[in-house]
């Protein structure tokens, strides 16, 4: 799982009229390596270089009204 895949999933949900997105929350349990990679990718895409990366055990992102929660197995 990477940021591109998350955006693809969000796009598919929004584009598909049969999927009600209001209040939609998707939760993924990822292995440690994948979880850390996604956390770093999100951090560096959304923060300036003045901050230092600190790994989160749970990642929550809202894209197009859909809440994505990523937890480490």
N, C-alpha and C positions, 0 to 999 in steps of 0.2 A: 504494500500500500504506500503510495506516495501522494503528494499534493495534486498532481495531475489526475490521478485516479479519483480522488475525493471530488475534484471539480467536475469530472465526467459524471459521477454519481449524482451530484447536485443538479447538473444540467439535465440529466435524464429524468429526474424526479419532477423538475419544473416544466420540462417540455411535454411530459406525458400527462394529459388531462385526466386520466383515470386515477392518478395518484394524488390524494388530498395532502397538500404540503403544510396546511395550517396546523401548527402544533406538532409537526413531524420531528421525531428525534430518532436518530440512528446511532446505535452503539456497536462498536467494534472492539474485540479483544485481540490484541496483536502480540506477537512474540517480542521479547525485549529489544532485539536488534532493530526490527522494523519500527517499533514504537519510538525508539530513540531517534532513528533517522527521520521519521515524520515530524517529531517534535522539533528537531534542529532545523529542518526545512521550513516549517511554519515560522519559527523564531526569526530566521535570517530573512525571510520574505516580508515580515511585518515589523521588524525592529531595525533601528539604525545600529551602526557598528560601535556606538558608545556603550551599549549594554553588553554584558557578558551572558552567554548561554548557561542556563541552569535547567537541567532535565526535570520535567514534570511527570508524576506518576499517572495523572489523568489530564487529557487534553480535551478542551471543549471549544468548538468553533461553530459559528453561525454563518451559513452561506445561503443566500437567497431565502431566508426565513426557515431554513432547515438546520436543526442543531445536530452536529456530529460530535459524538463522545468517543474518545479512544482511550482504552485502558490497557495496561500491560498485564499479560497472563500471569 
